[in-house]
Amino acid sequence: MLRTTTVIVVAAVGSAIALTVPAPAASAGPGAAPPLPAGASVPFTEYDSVNAAATNGTVTATSRAFTQLAAEATGRRAVQLAAGQYVEFVLAKPADAVDVRYSTADGSADSTLQVTAGGQAPGTLLASLPTTAKYSHFYGNYPFTKNPADGGQHHYFDDTRALLGRVLPAGTRVRITASAPTTVDVADFEDVAPAAAAPAGSLSVLDFGADPTGATDSGQAIQNAIDAGAAAHRTVWIPPGTFTVTRQLTVDTVTVVGAGPWYSVLHGAGVGVFGKPAPTPSTVVHLSGFAIFGETTMRDDSVSDSGLGGSLGGGSTVDDLWIQHTKVGMWFDGPADGLTVSDTRIQDTTADGVNLHDGVSHVTVQNTFVRNTGDDGMAMWSDQNADHDNAFVHDTVVQPQLANGFAVYGGHDNTVSDDLAADTVTQGGGVHVGNRFGSVPLSGTTTIAGDVLLRTGDLVPNDPTEIGALWFDAADSPMTGAIAVHDDTLLDSSYAGIQFVGKSITNVSVDRVAIAGAGTFAVQLQGPGAATFSNVVAVGLGARAGTYDCASGFALTKSGLNAGWNTTACGFPPSGALTIDKAAGVDFGFQALNTAATQPITITNPGPKPITVQSITAPAGFTTDHPCGTIAVGASCTVHVGFDPATSGNFTGLLTIDSTSPAGPYVVGLKGVGYDPNGDLALGRTATSSSQQCSWCGPDKLTDGDPTTYFESADGTFPQTATVDLGQTVSVDRIVLKLPPNWGARTQTIAVSADGAPLVASADYVFDPAVAGNSVTITFPAQSVRTLTLTVTGNTGWPAAQLSEFEAYAH
């Protein structure tokens, strides 16, 4: 389904290694790509604009550079059409529907792609596909913006689809003509089955007042139908139509069926179908045969904007859905057990395609196609609780715009097998396994088998600079759980084939793996550990050696026959990456109000080509100059960043350096505290606690100046303490404690001590969003103190200590 690529299959035969190239698939017609031996079996045939039967458009140059449009295209090229220009395909199979992946310029007016049959203009008009820039074009740094001034433009493409009204036989010439400048990547043609009929005995949402024309909001009507179906143990039927839904629909012990994802559509801002929240997940839920089209145009991680979400288990199934324009396609929270997702399409999300989060188990995602996600295509994230015994099998992920095709973050006994990942763009590879993002450390056996990784791995402006197609990262803690890698094929990798980085990684076996084309090395070692490699073959390496190793301490044991990667070197070939001398960040510390400080940052270009710095943008509270233009190979440029706080505050943000480097925008973290002796003396100071419940709710949130972030201690145990070190001995006569302003009222029992000595006896304090913005003030006679400690022994709202801010004042 993707561009033709030679596939090398590695097999140990006695004492030799057999390399075989499967015979080419029968010709599918101009532009139709033959299948690869992994990934989802999809109902469509994909036609590549670059290999179209005819076009009078312009083929883009090939690029894998983040922020360049071609890097996000299938195979890293596409066809640019001016108004009136076309691409033309010859159908290899009958089809009556098409989905076109396209891009229009940001800010351009909505337009159309005209689909005609016959191959000669004007032809017979089959469909007019609407195009828009509404859902594409992101800027700046994560979590990204829609502001072009932030630089770093990316996420260029979107999809548009239509039924063609009749079945076109194989051999039909179909022309797609642009009404305005448009880039066309691929066209997916398929022969869609007729709309399904209502199941016998089902409840139609129409009978509950749902509107198939979309003119009125049908959210409550459909929820009423779902509730009635669950109560009566009857299937809920969504007939053909586009139903406006601007809410999350809750499902439990119910079957919801549509006429097919081309016919039955739930559409609206905030639309989603959700299970009940963990730890009491919905069970025996069956969803099939409909589409969910959201209106998400920008990623906002403060909202749960997913096509499917909540907690589903207990034998639930998801089958034959189409999800598009939501933040996440499917985000399932645990603990929950037992779900199967199959034969589903997810496109054009602003975050993940699929995420199994926090203790999800015995979930299989199979035969599912994911394209153009804003984060990992499919991920298992063992946040707080281990994901386990899950499998991503026979799935396809294409063009994740951030991170990986497939990712396993901690957990145990999970599998990624017979999958296809293609064309990663930045900060990720085809398959990734890591102890990252606070996940429960890897244990049991993680299996990566039978996968094909095509044009994956990328160059990023931070360590590790180059990411391999298959990579392992022990960022948080050593990885000791068994990892079994076998029968995988890594094709045309942008940089290394296989990479190990971070803390120690051990207990890894790699067997029968082919690395056919890699920009640098077959294996990249950037941390200690140990692995066994057997029957691993590499051809077409860009580096002069097979293994990168700069005294990593990684023990690589070879068995069986290995070929093509027997030498070792230290040092990467020039890649076009810049180096930033203060890439780790700049801390201005505590700066008195209305006084200025300046820090230099030097940018160096190691080569191999000159690089132009297009813009340098400072975050709020900081300033920067822009003395850099084009930096020659081996030359440097020094930028001066300033901090001159006019108000008290904890200032943080990213300095963004936008350039022609293929790594995309570089960032340098900046921070500083505007210090006011008459203001909050705890702002920006070091805070510690006796415990914390989660990776994002630590004691550092107490002094970050942001009332929406919060600290929470371990649940279920009192007393708990939180201490702030004011950095010096100062006079303090009151403290102010806050909770997020949108939290409900609660009473916490708190005592205060100063420098280890009791200061304020334990008492009950009422936090109420209607009183003082959910804050309390504790006063006492002025004290000269260095540290202040809270001891919390009770909380009526939650069995833990909870605070968003811990402020101290002298006046």
N, C-alpha and C positions, 0 to 999 in steps of 0.2 A: 504493500500500500504506500510505501515511500520510494524515493528515487532508487533506481537500480544500483546495487552495490554488490561486489563479490563477497560471498559468505564463505569463510573457511571453517570447516568442521574438523575438530581435532579428536583423534581417537588413538588410544594406545593399542597397538597390534603386536603382540609378542614383545620383541625388543626394539620395535621401531615405532615411529609416530606417523600415522597416515594423515595426509592433508587432502581433503577432497572438496571440490567446488561443485555444489549441486547444479544440475543442468538448468539453464534458464527456463523460466515459465514460458508457456506459449504466449505469443504476442497478444497483448491486451489492447492493442491499438495505440496510436500516438498519444503520449502523455500519460497513459495508464501504467502505474508502477506495479511490478510483480511483487508477490508477497514475500516477506522474510519469515524464517522458520521460528517465529516467536510472536507474542503479542496477541491482541484481540482479533477474533474473527468478526469482522464488521459487515453490516448489510450493504455498504456502499462500495463503489469503485472510485478510487481517488485519481484524479487527473491533474498533472502538474503543468502549470502555465508555461514553465521554461521549456518543456518538451511538447508543447501543443502542436497540433497538426498545422496550424497557421496562426500568425499574429503579425500585426503591423505596429506593435508596441515595442518597448525597449527593455531588454533583459538587464537587470541590475548587475553590477559587479559582485563577485562573491566576497562575503565578509563574515567573520565570526566576532567582530568587535562589538561589545556591548554599547548600546545607544545608536547603532546603525541599523536602519530598517532591514537590510538584507540578512543580518544576523538572526532575525526573528522569523525568517521565512524557511519553509521546508527545504532542506538541502542548502540553505544560505543564499538562495537566489530567488527572484520573482520577476514578474513582468509589469512594468509601469505603462499605463495607458493614459494618453491624453483624451480629451473629450472626442468621441467619435471613433476611437481606436478599439480594437477587439483582440480577443484570443478565441481560437476555435478548436474544438475537440471532436474526435470521432468516437462514438460510443462503442465500447467493447461488449457491453451487455445492455439489455433493455433497461430503460429508466423512465420514471415519471416524476422525479423530484430531484432537486439539487440544493446543496449547501456550498456557498462560496466563501472562502477566506480571503479577506480584502483589507486594504488600508486606504483611508483618505486623509488629507492634510488636516492637522488640528485647526479648528476655527472655520473650516469650510462648511458651506451649506449642505444640508442633507440632499442626496441625489439618488440615482438609480443605476443599476446594471440591467441592461436589456438582454433577455435570453431569447434567442431566435433559433428556429430549426431550418435546415436547408442549406446552410453554409454560405449563402450569398445575401448581402444586404438588399432590401430590408428583411427578406425571409419571413417566416411565420412567427409572430410574437407568441412566445410561450409563457413568459412571466416577466414582470418588472420587479427586480429585487431592490428593496430600499437599502441605501448605505448611509452611514452616519459616523461622525467622529465622537459621538457622545460617550461611548464606553471605552475609548482608547486614549492614548497619549497621557502618560504619567511623567512626572518630573521630580527632581530633587532626590532626597534620600529616604530610605524606609522610615515611616510607612507611606511616603510619596505624597505628592500634591498634584493639582491640576494647573499649577501656575508656571507658565513657560519661563519666567524670570529665574526660577530655581535651577534651570539647566538640567542636563542629564536625561533628555527625552528618551522614552522607551515605551514598551507595550503598545506597539503601533497597530496591531491587527485586530479584526473582529470578524464575525460570521453573519451571513444573511442567507435565508433559505426560502424555498417556495415549492409547492406542488405545481407541476407543469400542465395538468389538465388532461393529459393522455399519455399512454405508454409509447415511448419512442423506441423503435427496434434497434438492435445492434447494427452498427454501420452508419447510423444517423450522424450527420455533421451538426454540431450545436455551437452557436457563436454567442459569446458574451461580450457585449459592447458597452463601453463606459459613456455615461452622459456628462461626466465631469472627471477631472484627473483622478485616477484610482489605480492602486497597485493590486494586482491579483496574484495570489499565491497558488492555491489549489482549488479545484472544484470537485466536490464529492457527489457523484450521481448515484441514485439508487431507484430500484423498483419497489415502491412502498405497497404493502398489502392493503386491500380495502379496509375501510374502517370496521372495527369489530362491532358486533351487536351486543346489546345489554345482556349480561348473564341472567339466566332464569332466576326469578325470585328476588332480584336486586332492587335496591332503593335508588331511584334517580335523584340526583341533586336538583333537577328541575322541579321536582315535586315539593321541594323545600324553599323554592323561590330564587334559585340561582339563575343568573342571566347569561346565556351563552353568547350574547352579542358584546359583552364587556362594557356596556353602557353604565351599569350600576355595579357597586361593589357586592360580590357574592360571598365574601369571606364568612360572614355569620351563617348564611344559608347552608354553605357546604359544611361548616362545623356542625350545624344542627343535624345534617344528614349523616355525618360520621358518627355522632353520638347516638343517633337512632339506630344506625346499622350495628354498632357495637352492642347496644342493649338487646337488639332482636336477633343477633347473630346472623345478620344478612349482609350481603355484599353491597357496597356503595358504588354506584355507577356514575361516572363522569362522561356524558355524551360528547360528541363533537361540538366544538365551540371554543371561544377564547373567553375565559372567566376572569374578571378582575378580582384579585385577592390581595389585600394590603395588610395581611396579618400572618402569624404563624398558626397553622392548623394543627391541633393536637390529636394524635391517633393512639389507640390502645385496643388490643384484641379486636381488630377490625380488618377487613379486606376492602381496599379502594382500587377500582379498576377503571381505566379509560379506554377509549376506542383506538388508542395508539398515539404515540408521541407526536405524530404529524397532525393529529386531529383534535385531541383533547388537551387544552393548554390552560394552565393557571398562570396568570401574568399580573405583576404589580410590584410596587415598591414594598419590600419587606415580606414578600410571599415566601412561604416555606412550609414543610410538613415535618412536624417534630414529635418525637416520643416524649414521654414524661421524663422529668429530670432524674438522674441517679440520686440516691441508690435504689430507687424503686422503678426500674426501667419499664417501658411498655413492652409487652410480649405478644406473640402470635399476631403480628401486624404484617399484612401483605399488600404491597404497593406495586402497581404495574400499569403500563400502557398509557402514560400521560407525560406531558412536558411541564416543567417549571421554568418560567422566564421572568427573572427579576428585573430590577431597575437600578442595580448597584453600579455607580459610575466611579466610585473612589473607595479605597480600603479604609475602614474605620474599625479598629480592633476593640472598641468599646461597645460594639453592638454585635449580637449574634445573628448575622445576616447570611444564613445558609439555605440552600435548597432543601436539604434534609438535615435534621439535627436532633438534639436531645439525646435520649438513651433508648436504644432498641435492642432487644434480645429475645430469648425464649423461642427460638425457631422462626423469627421474623424473616421476611424476604423482600428484596427490592429487585424488580425486573423490568427491563425495557422502558426506562425513563430517559428523558432528555432534559438536562439542567444547564441553563445558560444565564449569564449576567447576574449572578449572585456573588457574595463575597467568597464563600466556600461552597463547593458543590455539595459535599456531605461531610459534616463534622459530628461524629458520634462520641459522646461522653460516657465514661464508665464510672464505677464498675458496672459492666453489662456483659452478657454472655450469649452467643448464639445468633448470628445474623449472616445471611448470604445476599450479596449484591451481584447481579449479573446483567450482561447485555445492555449496558447503560452508557449514555454519552454525556460528558461534562465538558463545556467549552466556555472560554472567555470569563473566567472568574478573576477577582482581584486578589485572592489569596489561594489556599490549597484547593486541589481537586477533591481529594478524600483525606480525612484525618481521623485515625482511631486514637482517641485521647483518654489517658488516665484510667488504665485498668480495663480496657476492652479485651475480650477473649473469645476464641472460637468463632472468629469472623472470617469469611472468605469473600474477597472481591475478585470476580472473575469475568473475563470476556468484556471488559469495560474500557472504553476509549475516552481519553482525556487529552485536551489540547488547549494551549494558551492560558495556563493558569498564572496567577500572580505570585505563587509560592510553590512548595513541593507539589508535584503531580499527585502522588499518593504517599502518605506518611503514617507511621505508627509512632506515637509519642507517649512514652511511659512516664507521664508527669504525675508524680506522687504515688501512683499505683502502677504495677507492671502490666503492660499489654502482653498477652501470651497466647500461643497456639493460634495465631492468625496467619492468613495467607493472601498475598497478592499473586494471582496466577492467571496466565494468559491475558494480561492487560497491556494496553498501549498508552504511553504518555509521550506527547509530542510538544515541543516548545514551551516548557515551563519558563516563564520570564524571570524567575528568581529561584535559586536553590535547585533541588534535585528532581530527577524523574521519579525515583522511588527512594524512600528514606525509612530507616528503622532506628529510632532513638531509644536505646535501652530496651528493657523487657526481656522475655525469654521464650525460646522455642517458636520463633516466628519465621516465616518463609516468604521469599520473593523469587518466584520461579516462572520460567517460560514467558517472561515479559519482554516488551520492547520499549526502550527509552531512546528518544532522538532529539538532537538539536537543543541542548541546554544552553543558556545564555550567560548567566553570571552566578557566582557563589554556589555552584553545585555541580554534581556529576550525574551519570546515569543512574547508579545505585550507590547509596551512602548508608553506612552503619556507624553509629557513634554513641558515646556517652556524652551527650550534649543537652543543653537547655534544661538542666536540672532533672534529667530523667533518672528513673530507677536503673542502676547499672546493669549492663548486659549480663545474662546468665543463661544456663541451659545451652541449647544449640540453635544458632541462627543460620538459616540455609539460604544461599544465593546460588541458584542453579538454573541452567538452561536459558539464561537471559541473553538478549542481543542488545548491545549498547552502541548506538550509531551516532557519530559526531557529537559525543558528550564530553564533559569536562570543560573548564573555561579558565580564563585569566581574570583575577580579581585584584583590586587595589588594596589588599591587606594580606596578612599571613594566614594560611599558606598562599603564596602568590599564584601558584598554578595548581589547579584541582584536577585530579585524575578522573577517568571515566568511572572507575570503581574505587571508592575511597573509604578509609576507615579513620575516624578521628576520636581519640580519647581525650577530649578537651576538658571534661569535668573530673574524670577519675580513670585509673587504669582499666583496660578492658581485658577481662580474664575469661569471660564466657566463650564457649566454643563457637567458631564461625567456620562453616563448611561452604566453600566456594567450588563449584564444579560445573563443567560443560557449558561455560559461558563464552560468548563471542564478543569481542570489543573491536568495533570497526571505526576506522578513521577518527580516532580520539584526538581531541584538540591538543592535548598535552600528554601527560603520562597515561599509561593504561591502568595500573593499579597503584594506589598510594596509601601509605601509613603515616599518620601524623599525630602529634600530641604526646600524652603520657604513654606508659607502656601498654602495648597491645600483644597479647599472647594467645596461644591455643587456636591458631588460624591454620587451616589447610586449604590449599588451592590446587585443584586437579583438573586436567583436561580443559584448559582455557586457551583460546586463540586470541592473540593481539595482532590484528591485521591493520597496520597503519596507526602510528601515534606521533603526535607533534614532537615529543621529546623521548622519554624513556619508556621501557616496558614496565618497570617497577620504580617507584619513588619512595625512599625511606627517609622520614623526617622525625623519627622518634624511636625510642627503644622498644624492644619486644622480640617476638619470635614467631616464625611461620614456616610451614613446609610447603614447597612447591613441587609438583610432579606433573610431567607431561604438559608443560606450558610452552607454547610456541609463539614467537614474535617475529613479524616481518614488517618492513617499511617503517623503521624507527627514524625520527627526525634527529635525535641526538647520536653522537658517535659511540655511545656506550649503551648497554642494556639496562643498567641499574644506576640510579642516583643515590649516593650515600656519602654524606660528609660526616663520618664518625658518629653515626646515629646510635650505635649500640644495638641495632636490630640484627638478630641472628636469623639468617635465611638459609634453611636446610633444603637442599634439592634432592629429589629421588626420581626414579624413572628416567625418562628422557626429556630434556629441556633443550630448546634450540633458539638461537637468534638473540639472546640477551645475556651472554656469558661474561661481559666485561662491565666494569664499574667506574664511575667518574663522579667527581664533586664539582658542582657548578652547573647552572642552567644556561642553555644557549640564549642569546638576546631575544627578548620576546616583545619588545615595545612597551614594557612596563616602566613607569617612572619610579623613582625612589624618593621618599619624603623623610627627612632626617628626624622629624618629630611625629612620625605616624602613630606612635603610641598615645599621643595627645599632649595638650598644653594646659597646665593648671596654673592660673594666675594667683591662686590662693585668696586671702582676705585682702580686699582693696578698699581703702577708706573712700567714702563718697566724695565725688568730684575731684579725685586724683587719678592720673593716668599711668598705665604701664604698657609696655610694648614687648612683644616676643618675636624673634625672627624664625621663619620656617624656610628651609632650603629644599628646593625641588631639583633633582638631578635626572638627566636623561642618559641611561646607559646604552641606548641604541636598540635596534640597528638603524633606525631612521629618525630624522628630526621630528619633534612633536610640538604642536602648537597648543598653548594654553589659551583656551577660548574665554573662560570667565573664572573669577574667584569670588565666591559669595560667603560672607560672614553671617553667622546666626544673630538673632536679636541680642543686643547688649554688647556686641563686639564690632570692631571695624577692621578693614583690611585695605591694603593698596593692591595694585595689579601691575607690577613692573615686568611681568613675563609676557613675551610674545611667542615666537618660535624658539625652542630650545634645541640647539644643535647636539649631535651625538657627543657625549662626554662633557657637555656643558651643564651649568647650574643656574638657577635663578633664586633670589631670596625675597620672600614675601614678609611683610611686617604686619602683625596682627595686634590690635590695640584693645584695651579694656579700660573704660572710664565710666564707672557706674555712677549714675545720678540718683538712683534709688536703692534702697536696701533690697536685696534679693539674692537667690541662688541661681546664677546664670549658667546654663549649659547649652550646648548645641554643637553642630558640626560645621566646620569650615569646609566648603565644597570647592574642589578644583576640577573644572570641566575642561577636558582636553581631547585631542585626537588619539590618545593612547587607546589601544584595543581593550584595555581593562575597564574603560568607562570612567565615571567620576571618582576622584580620590577624595577621601574625607579625613579630616583631623579633628578629633574631639577637643572641644574647648570648654573650660569651666572656670568659674571664679565666683567669689561671694562679695557682693557689695556690702561692706561692713558699716553699720550705723551703731555707735555706742549707746544711742538712745532707742534703738530698735530691738528686734529679736536677737538676743545674744547666742541662742542655740542654733541659728540658721547656718546650715552648711557644716556644722561641727560633727564630730564622730559620735555615733550612737551604737550601743551594743545591747544585747538582750539575753535573757536566760534561755530562750528558744525562739524558733520561728516556724510557722506552719507551712510556708511555701517559699519557693525561690524568689518570687516577686513581692513578697510581703515581709521583707526583713526590716531590721531596725533602722537602716539607712533612710527609709521612707519617713521617719519621724522628723527629720531635719532638712528635708528636701524643698520645703517651701510650697509644696503642692498639696492642698487639702483633699484632692481626689485620690491620691495614692495612700496606702495604709500599711501599718504594721499589724501583724497578728501572731500571737504566740502559739505554741503547740496547743491543740485542742484537748480539753478534758482534764487538764492538770493545773492546779493552783497551789502555791503562789507562783507568779511570774514577775520578772523584773525587766525594766528598761532603763538604761543609763545614758546620759549625755555628758560628754566631756567638753566643757566650754573652752578648752584650749589655754586658759589662763585663769588666775583667781580674780573674780570680779564680784561686784556687789549686785545681789539679786533680791527683789522683794516680792516677786510673784511669778507664777508660771501659768500658761494657758494651754489647755489640752483640747484637741479637736478630733472629731470624726468626720468622714465625708459628709457633705451637706445633704445628700440624698438618702442617707441611712436612717432607719427608723429609731425611735427613742429607746434608750436602755439606761440602766444604772450600773456603774462600775464602782467597786470598793477599792480605794487607793490610799496608800500611805506614801509620804515623801521623805527622803533622807538626803543630806548634803555631806559630801566627802565621807560617807559611811556612817554619819551620825544622824539619829532621828531628827526630823525637822517639823513635819506635820503628821499627826496621828492618823491612823486609818479611819476613813469616813466614806459615806456613800455620796457619789456625785452623779447627778442626772444629766445625761446628754439627750437633748431634744432638738430636732431640726427646726422647730418653731421658736426656740429660745436661743438667742445669741449664735445662730447659725450652727447649731450642734456642737457648741464648745462650752467648756467650764473654765473658770479662773480660780486658782488657789493662791491666796495671799498669805504673807507671813512677814514678820519684822525683817528688815534688810539684813542679809547675810553675805559675808565674803566667802565665796565657794568656787571650787574648780569643777566638781562633778555633782550632778543631780540624779537621783535614782527614784523611780516609781516602783512600788511593790503593789501589784494588783492581785487581790484575793477573791474577786467575784465579778460576774458580769451577767445581768439578767437577759441580755440579748443573745449571747453566744458563750459557750464554755471556754473562753480564752480571753487574754488581754487584747484589746483592740484600740488603736489610736492612729489618726492620720498625721497629726502634728504635735510636737512637744516643744513649746516656745518658752523662753525665759526673758525676763525684763528687769531692768534696774530702776525704772521709773513708771 
